[in-house]
Amino acid sequence: MKYKNLLYTVAIIYTLFMINGCASNGALHLLQPLEVNLTGYESMVVSISSNFPGNEKSQLESLIISKLRAKQLFEKVYSGEAAPNTDKALQMKGVIIEIKKVDAGSRMMLGALAGQARVLVNVSLIDLTANKIIGEFNAEGKSSGGSIFAGTTSQALDQAADQIVNLIQTEAHP
């Protein structure tokens, strides 16, 4: 009977670990606190680059643009490549400075041993009228990583985009 109870206890602890210990998450680290309230800006120009090969920069840029548009924080949100000259514009320049990729194949083959996908993005917010950096921060996104059903690089990118947009939203609507 004691052996059976021990097995149940181990199973419950393992399940809790798998649910809680492996969740995707993100973090922000302010390098230069925002100097101004963002409510005065009518548009946002988003430009993402990367120090690494791959399509992660375009994925991240698309995620940020779609999340900003969904929250309606600015009248217009543009990709850096498609942005017209405009007054009262804010530019977001992001650079992917670290990345640990985990693709679906690695996740299926290795499960938890593939680890967590991780992306670290350095973001500068620039007032285009004054041509001045008004804030800078690092945003990190991590995928879940504790099971065969865990996330990939796309989940880490989504977490980083959430961190970035949540900070913008906090500063645009304090």
ROKEVEX-869802 format. One record per residue (C-alpha): residue number from 1; residue in one letter; x, y, z. Coordinates in nm, 3 decimals. Each point is the difference from the previous one (the first is absolute). Layout:
REM ROKEVEX-869802
<rec><seq>NUM</seq><type>a</type><east>X</east><north>Y</north><up>Z</up></rec>
...
***
This chain:
REM ROKEVEX-869802
<rec><seq>1</seq><type>m</type><east>0.000</east><north>0.000</north><up>0.000</up></rec>
<rec><seq>2</seq><type>k</type><east>0.282</east><north>0.244</north><up>0.087</up></rec>
<rec><seq>3</seq><type>y</type><east>0.167</east><north>-0.075</north><up>-0.335</up></rec>
<rec><seq>4</seq><type>k</type><east>-0.321</east><north>0.084</north><up>-0.187</up></rec>
<rec><seq>5</seq><type>n</type><east>-0.036</east><north>0.331</north><up>0.188</up></rec>
<rec><seq>6</seq><type>l</type><east>0.362</east><north>0.084</north><up>-0.080</up></rec>
<rec><seq>7</seq><type>l</type><east>-0.064</east><north>-0.061</north><up>-0.370</up></rec>
<rec><seq>8</seq><type>y</type><east>-0.303</east><north>0.230</north><up>0.008</up></rec>
<rec><seq>9</seq><type>t</type><east>0.201</east><north>0.270</north><up>0.177</up></rec>
<rec><seq>10</seq><type>v</type><east>0.283</east><north>-0.023</north><up>-0.254</up></rec>
<rec><seq>11</seq><type>a</type><east>-0.251</east><north>0.011</north><up>-0.286</up></rec>
<rec><seq>12</seq><type>i</type><east>-0.166</east><north>0.311</north><up>0.141</up></rec>
<rec><seq>13</seq><type>i</type><east>0.334</east><north>0.178</north><up>0.055</up></rec>
<rec><seq>14</seq><type>y</type><east>0.113</east><north>-0.089</north><up>-0.352</up></rec>
<rec><seq>15</seq><type>t</type><east>-0.327</east><north>0.129</north><up>-0.148</up></rec>
<rec><seq>16</seq><type>l</type><east>0.025</east><north>0.328</north><up>0.192</up></rec>
<rec><seq>17</seq><type>f</type><east>0.360</east><north>0.041</north><up>-0.118</up></rec>
<rec><seq>18</seq><type>m</type><east>-0.100</east><north>-0.060</north><up>-0.360</up></rec>
<rec><seq>19</seq><type>i</type><east>-0.285</east><north>0.251</north><up>0.021</up></rec>
<rec><seq>20</seq><type>n</type><east>0.166</east><north>0.278</north><up>0.201</up></rec>
<rec><seq>21</seq><type>g</type><east>0.373</east><north>-0.047</north><up>-0.040</up></rec>
<rec><seq>22</seq><type>c</type><east>0.005</east><north>0.009</north><up>-0.376</up></rec>
<rec><seq>23</seq><type>a</type><east>-0.222</east><north>0.290</north><up>-0.095</up></rec>
<rec><seq>24</seq><type>s</type><east>0.108</east><north>0.251</north><up>-0.260</up></rec>
<rec><seq>25</seq><type>n</type><east>0.085</east><north>0.342</north><up>0.136</up></rec>
<rec><seq>26</seq><type>g</type><east>0.172</east><north>0.328</north><up>-0.069</up></rec>
<rec><seq>27</seq><type>a</type><east>0.183</east><north>0.280</north><up>0.177</up></rec>
<rec><seq>28</seq><type>l</type><east>0.085</east><north>0.367</north><up>-0.045</up></rec>
<rec><seq>29</seq><type>h</type><east>0.310</east><north>0.187</north><up>0.109</up></rec>
<rec><seq>30</seq><type>l</type><east>-0.008</east><north>0.380</north><up>-0.034</up></rec>
<rec><seq>31</seq><type>l</type><east>0.333</east><north>0.141</north><up>-0.116</up></rec>
<rec><seq>32</seq><type>q</type><east>-0.122</east><north>0.359</north><up>-0.037</up></rec>
<rec><seq>33</seq><type>p</type><east>-0.338</east><north>0.076</north><up>0.157</up></rec>
<rec><seq>34</seq><type>l</type><east>-0.246</east><north>0.167</north><up>-0.234</up></rec>
<rec><seq>35</seq><type>e</type><east>0.037</east><north>0.377</north><up>0.019</up></rec>
<rec><seq>36</seq><type>v</type><east>-0.345</east><north>0.092</north><up>-0.132</up></rec>
<rec><seq>37</seq><type>n</type><east>-0.355</east><north>-0.126</north><up>0.004</up></rec>
<rec><seq>38</seq><type>l</type><east>-0.081</east><north>-0.169</north><up>-0.331</up></rec>
<rec><seq>39</seq><type>t</type><east>-0.355</east><north>0.135</north><up>-0.029</up></rec>
<rec><seq>40</seq><type>g</type><east>0.112</east><north>0.289</north><up>-0.222</up></rec>
<rec><seq>41</seq><type>y</type><east>0.120</east><north>-0.225</north><up>-0.282</up></rec>
<rec><seq>42</seq><type>e</type><east>-0.237</east><north>-0.068</north><up>-0.287</up></rec>
<rec><seq>43</seq><type>s</type><east>0.195</east><north>-0.274</north><up>-0.174</up></rec>
<rec><seq>44</seq><type>m</type><east>0.257</east><north>-0.269</north><up>0.069</up></rec>
<rec><seq>45</seq><type>v</type><east>0.264</east><north>-0.123</north><up>-0.244</up></rec>
<rec><seq>46</seq><type>v</type><east>0.130</east><north>-0.348</north><up>0.087</up></rec>
<rec><seq>47</seq><type>s</type><east>0.340</east><north>-0.113</north><up>-0.132</up></rec>
<rec><seq>48</seq><type>i</type><east>0.154</east><north>-0.328</north><up>0.116</up></rec>
<rec><seq>49</seq><type>s</type><east>0.341</east><north>-0.132</north><up>-0.098</up></rec>
<rec><seq>50</seq><type>s</type><east>0.202</east><north>-0.298</north><up>0.115</up></rec>
<rec><seq>51</seq><type>n</type><east>0.358</east><north>-0.099</north><up>0.062</up></rec>
<rec><seq>52</seq><type>f</type><east>-0.092</east><north>-0.354</north><up>-0.109</up></rec>
<rec><seq>53</seq><type>p</type><east>-0.108</east><north>-0.166</north><up>-0.325</up></rec>
<rec><seq>54</seq><type>g</type><east>-0.360</east><north>-0.110</north><up>-0.033</up></rec>
<rec><seq>55</seq><type>n</type><east>-0.344</east><north>0.148</north><up>-0.033</up></rec>
<rec><seq>56</seq><type>e</type><east>-0.050</east><north>0.076</north><up>0.371</up></rec>
<rec><seq>57</seq><type>k</type><east>0.038</east><north>0.376</north><up>-0.055</up></rec>
<rec><seq>58</seq><type>s</type><east>-0.293</east><north>0.013</north><up>-0.242</up></rec>
<rec><seq>59</seq><type>q</type><east>-0.207</east><north>-0.228</north><up>0.227</up></rec>
<rec><seq>60</seq><type>l</type><east>0.065</east><north>0.224</north><up>0.300</up></rec>
<rec><seq>61</seq><type>e</type><east>-0.072</east><north>0.319</north><up>-0.196</up></rec>
<rec><seq>62</seq><type>s</type><east>-0.331</east><north>-0.143</north><up>-0.126</up></rec>
<rec><seq>63</seq><type>l</type><east>-0.099</east><north>-0.111</north><up>0.350</up></rec>
<rec><seq>64</seq><type>i</type><east>0.074</east><north>0.341</north><up>0.151</up></rec>
<rec><seq>65</seq><type>i</type><east>-0.187</east><north>0.185</north><up>-0.276</up></rec>
<rec><seq>66</seq><type>s</type><east>-0.307</east><north>-0.222</north><up>0.024</up></rec>
<rec><seq>67</seq><type>k</type><east>-0.009</east><north>0.022</north><up>0.381</up></rec>
<rec><seq>68</seq><type>l</type><east>0.037</east><north>0.381</north><up>-0.007</up></rec>
<rec><seq>69</seq><type>r</type><east>-0.275</east><north>0.031</north><up>-0.260</up></rec>
<rec><seq>70</seq><type>a</type><east>-0.229</east><north>-0.229</north><up>0.201</up></rec>
<rec><seq>71</seq><type>k</type><east>0.043</east><north>0.217</north><up>0.310</up></rec>
<rec><seq>72</seq><type>q</type><east>-0.058</east><north>0.320</north><up>-0.205</up></rec>
<rec><seq>73</seq><type>l</type><east>0.269</east><north>0.192</north><up>0.187</up></rec>
<rec><seq>74</seq><type>f</type><east>0.089</east><north>0.211</north><up>-0.305</up></rec>
<rec><seq>75</seq><type>e</type><east>-0.200</east><north>0.126</north><up>-0.297</up></rec>
<rec><seq>76</seq><type>k</type><east>0.244</east><north>-0.169</north><up>-0.237</up></rec>
<rec><seq>77</seq><type>v</type><east>0.261</east><north>-0.272</north><up>0.046</up></rec>
<rec><seq>78</seq><type>y</type><east>0.248</east><north>-0.056</north><up>-0.281</up></rec>
<rec><seq>79</seq><type>s</type><east>0.279</east><north>-0.236</north><up>-0.087</up></rec>
<rec><seq>80</seq><type>g</type><east>0.329</east><north>0.189</north><up>-0.020</up></rec>
<rec><seq>81</seq><type>e</type><east>0.021</east><north>-0.081</north><up>-0.369</up></rec>
<rec><seq>82</seq><type>a</type><east>-0.346</east><north>0.140</north><up>-0.080</up></rec>
<rec><seq>83</seq><type>a</type><east>-0.014</east><north>0.306</north><up>0.226</up></rec>
<rec><seq>84</seq><type>p</type><east>-0.077</east><north>0.341</north><up>-0.149</up></rec>
<rec><seq>85</seq><type>n</type><east>0.149</east><north>0.318</north><up>0.146</up></rec>
<rec><seq>86</seq><type>t</type><east>-0.236</east><north>0.119</north><up>0.268</up></rec>
<rec><seq>87</seq><type>d</type><east>-0.008</east><north>0.241</north><up>0.291</up></rec>
<rec><seq>88</seq><type>k</type><east>-0.058</east><north>-0.124</north><up>0.354</up></rec>
<rec><seq>89</seq><type>a</type><east>0.150</east><north>-0.337</north><up>-0.086</up></rec>
<rec><seq>90</seq><type>l</type><east>0.182</east><north>-0.236</north><up>0.227</up></rec>
<rec><seq>91</seq><type>q</type><east>0.245</east><north>-0.253</north><up>-0.136</up></rec>
<rec><seq>92</seq><type>m</type><east>0.072</east><north>-0.332</north><up>0.164</up></rec>
<rec><seq>93</seq><type>k</type><east>0.336</east><north>-0.142</north><up>-0.101</up></rec>
<rec><seq>94</seq><type>g</type><east>0.054</east><north>-0.351</north><up>0.125</up></rec>
<rec><seq>95</seq><type>v</type><east>0.301</east><north>-0.224</north><up>-0.043</up></rec>
<rec><seq>96</seq><type>i</type><east>-0.007</east><north>-0.371</north><up>0.082</up></rec>
<rec><seq>97</seq><type>i</type><east>0.324</east><north>-0.029</north><up>0.197</up></rec>
<rec><seq>98</seq><type>e</type><east>-0.034</east><north>-0.358</north><up>0.129</up></rec>
<rec><seq>99</seq><type>i</type><east>-0.195</east><north>-0.299</north><up>-0.121</up></rec>
<rec><seq>100</seq><type>k</type><east>-0.021</east><north>-0.366</north><up>0.089</up></rec>
<rec><seq>101</seq><type>k</type><east>-0.209</east><north>-0.172</north><up>-0.262</up></rec>
<rec><seq>102</seq><type>v</type><east>-0.212</east><north>-0.308</north><up>0.062</up></rec>
<rec><seq>103</seq><type>d</type><east>-0.195</east><north>-0.124</north><up>-0.301</up></rec>
<rec><seq>104</seq><type>a</type><east>-0.290</east><north>-0.245</north><up>-0.011</up></rec>
<rec><seq>105</seq><type>g</type><east>0.226</east><north>-0.284</north><up>-0.121</up></rec>
<rec><seq>106</seq><type>s</type><east>0.239</east><north>0.042</north><up>0.293</up></rec>
<rec><seq>107</seq><type>r</type><east>-0.293</east><north>0.018</north><up>0.240</up></rec>
<rec><seq>108</seq><type>m</type><east>-0.151</east><north>-0.322</north><up>-0.138</up></rec>
<rec><seq>109</seq><type>m</type><east>0.332</east><north>-0.187</north><up>-0.001</up></rec>
<rec><seq>110</seq><type>l</type><east>0.140</east><north>0.123</north><up>0.330</up></rec>
<rec><seq>111</seq><type>g</type><east>-0.304</east><north>0.116</north><up>0.194</up></rec>
<rec><seq>112</seq><type>a</type><east>0.106</east><north>0.180</north><up>0.319</up></rec>
<rec><seq>113</seq><type>l</type><east>0.368</east><north>-0.059</north><up>-0.083</up></rec>
<rec><seq>114</seq><type>a</type><east>-0.030</east><north>0.258</north><up>-0.279</up></rec>
<rec><seq>115</seq><type>g</type><east>-0.031</east><north>0.262</north><up>0.274</up></rec>
<rec><seq>116</seq><type>q</type><east>-0.169</east><north>0.337</north><up>-0.021</up></rec>
<rec><seq>117</seq><type>a</type><east>0.011</east><north>0.220</north><up>-0.305</up></rec>
<rec><seq>118</seq><type>r</type><east>0.114</east><north>0.349</north><up>0.098</up></rec>
<rec><seq>119</seq><type>v</type><east>0.022</east><north>0.336</north><up>-0.171</up></rec>
<rec><seq>120</seq><type>l</type><east>0.143</east><north>0.326</north><up>0.135</up></rec>
<rec><seq>121</seq><type>v</type><east>-0.082</east><north>0.325</north><up>-0.179</up></rec>
<rec><seq>122</seq><type>n</type><east>0.156</east><north>0.340</north><up>0.062</up></rec>
<rec><seq>123</seq><type>v</type><east>-0.263</east><north>0.268</north><up>-0.069</up></rec>
<rec><seq>124</seq><type>s</type><east>0.046</east><north>0.374</north><up>-0.042</up></rec>
<rec><seq>125</seq><type>l</type><east>-0.293</east><north>0.241</north><up>-0.022</up></rec>
<rec><seq>126</seq><type>i</type><east>0.084</east><north>0.307</north><up>-0.207</up></rec>
<rec><seq>127</seq><type>d</type><east>-0.194</east><north>0.325</north><up>-0.035</up></rec>
<rec><seq>128</seq><type>l</type><east>0.027</east><north>0.056</north><up>-0.376</up></rec>
<rec><seq>129</seq><type>t</type><east>-0.080</east><north>0.373</north><up>0.021</up></rec>
<rec><seq>130</seq><type>a</type><east>0.282</east><north>0.068</north><up>0.247</up></rec>
<rec><seq>131</seq><type>n</type><east>0.213</east><north>-0.292</north><up>-0.130</up></rec>
<rec><seq>132</seq><type>k</type><east>0.065</east><north>-0.097</north><up>0.361</up></rec>
<rec><seq>133</seq><type>i</type><east>-0.007</east><north>-0.330</north><up>0.189</up></rec>
<rec><seq>134</seq><type>i</type><east>-0.266</east><north>0.033</north><up>0.269</up></rec>
<rec><seq>135</seq><type>g</type><east>0.032</east><north>-0.348</north><up>0.149</up></rec>
<rec><seq>136</seq><type>e</type><east>0.188</east><north>-0.327</north><up>-0.030</up></rec>
<rec><seq>137</seq><type>f</type><east>-0.059</east><north>-0.347</north><up>0.140</up></rec>
<rec><seq>138</seq><type>n</type><east>0.067</east><north>-0.369</north><up>-0.052</up></rec>
<rec><seq>139</seq><type>a</type><east>-0.292</east><north>-0.236</north><up>-0.048</up></rec>
<rec><seq>140</seq><type>e</type><east>0.041</east><north>-0.373</north><up>0.049</up></rec>
<rec><seq>141</seq><type>g</type><east>-0.231</east><north>-0.277</north><up>-0.106</up></rec>
<rec><seq>142</seq><type>k</type><east>0.027</east><north>-0.368</north><up>0.093</up></rec>
<rec><seq>143</seq><type>s</type><east>-0.200</east><north>-0.295</north><up>-0.119</up></rec>
<rec><seq>144</seq><type>s</type><east>-0.125</east><north>-0.272</north><up>0.225</up></rec>
<rec><seq>145</seq><type>g</type><east>0.247</east><north>-0.285</north><up>0.003</up></rec>
<rec><seq>146</seq><type>g</type><east>-0.075</east><north>-0.284</north><up>0.236</up></rec>
<rec><seq>147</seq><type>s</type><east>-0.177</east><north>-0.253</north><up>-0.218</up></rec>
<rec><seq>148</seq><type>i</type><east>-0.044</east><north>-0.135</north><up>-0.349</up></rec>
<rec><seq>149</seq><type>f</type><east>-0.298</east><north>0.236</north><up>-0.036</up></rec>
<rec><seq>150</seq><type>a</type><east>0.202</east><north>0.310</north><up>0.088</up></rec>
<rec><seq>151</seq><type>g</type><east>0.058</east><north>0.305</north><up>-0.219</up></rec>
<rec><seq>152</seq><type>t</type><east>0.240</east><north>0.104</north><up>-0.269</up></rec>
<rec><seq>153</seq><type>t</type><east>0.177</east><north>0.319</north><up>-0.110</up></rec>
<rec><seq>154</seq><type>s</type><east>-0.333</east><north>0.143</north><up>-0.120</up></rec>
<rec><seq>155</seq><type>q</type><east>-0.135</east><north>-0.014</north><up>0.356</up></rec>
<rec><seq>156</seq><type>a</type><east>0.309</east><north>0.183</north><up>0.130</up></rec>
<rec><seq>157</seq><type>l</type><east>-0.047</east><north>0.269</north><up>-0.267</up></rec>
<rec><seq>158</seq><type>d</type><east>-0.365</east><north>0.037</north><up>0.099</up></rec>
<rec><seq>159</seq><type>q</type><east>0.100</east><north>0.043</north><up>0.366</up></rec>
<rec><seq>160</seq><type>a</type><east>0.258</east><north>0.268</north><up>-0.091</up></rec>
<rec><seq>161</seq><type>a</type><east>-0.261</east><north>0.182</north><up>-0.211</up></rec>
<rec><seq>162</seq><type>d</type><east>-0.242</east><north>-0.010</north><up>0.295</up></rec>
<rec><seq>163</seq><type>q</type><east>0.264</east><north>0.155</north><up>0.229</up></rec>
<rec><seq>164</seq><type>i</type><east>0.068</east><north>0.279</north><up>-0.249</up></rec>
<rec><seq>165</seq><type>v</type><east>-0.366</east><north>0.081</north><up>-0.069</up></rec>
<rec><seq>166</seq><type>n</type><east>-0.095</east><north>-0.016</north><up>0.368</up></rec>
<rec><seq>167</seq><type>l</type><east>0.268</east><north>0.259</north><up>0.085</up></rec>
<rec><seq>168</seq><type>i</type><east>-0.119</east><north>0.225</north><up>-0.285</up></rec>
<rec><seq>169</seq><type>q</type><east>-0.360</east><north>-0.039</north><up>0.119</up></rec>
<rec><seq>170</seq><type>t</type><east>0.097</east><north>0.085</north><up>0.359</up></rec>
<rec><seq>171</seq><type>e</type><east>0.180</east><north>0.314</north><up>-0.116</up></rec>
<rec><seq>172</seq><type>a</type><east>-0.268</east><north>0.099</north><up>-0.254</up></rec>
<rec><seq>173</seq><type>h</type><east>-0.286</east><north>-0.037</north><up>0.248</up></rec>
<rec><seq>174</seq><type>p</type><east>0.146</east><north>0.043</north><up>0.349</up></rec>
***
